[in-house]
Amino acid sequence: CRRCGRCWPACCCRWGGKTALALAFRLRAVWKVAAVNLTTQLLLILFLSLSGLPYMTAVLVGEIAVYAAEFIAYLFLYRGVSRWRVLGYTALANTATLAMGLLFNQLGWLLG
């Protein structure tokens, strides 16, 4: 990462990408996106560390929970935005960052 010198699932690159995408989806008050993402990523890291499941199974289960939790949180936080826009943002942002995380894992760039 150019900002922090390292990359891992909750890295600033991931937050920055989701924040930029939130602006494209007209989700203002991006601090809400950052707060939700920070919370879900910390919970995901905790789950991956403590679940005892094989890595890919834990990622699959954890990411499904992240998709659902973020969608519900954004619906609550962005009441004036259509459900379809929130769903589109949540699906695109989480799929993109999941793909980045899996790629970084394959390249050996993740900590741990």
QUIHU-V596223 format. One line per field, one symbol per residue. phi: phi as a letter, one per 20 degrees, with the letter a starting at -180 (. if undefined). psi: psi as a letter, one per 30 degrees, with the letter a starting at -180 (. if undefined). A space follows every 10 residues. Layout:
# QUIHU-V596223
phi->???
psi->???
This chain:
# QUIHU-V596223
phi->.ffdnbcbgd ffffffffff ffffemeflf fffffffgff fffffffffd fmeggfffff fffgffgfff gffffffdfe efgffffffg ffffffffff ffffffemee fn
psi->kfefglkleg lfeeeeeeee eeeeghjlif feeeeeeeee eeeeeeeeef eglkeeeeee eeeeeeeeee eeeeeefiff kkeeeeeeee eeeeeefeee eeeeeefgfk k.
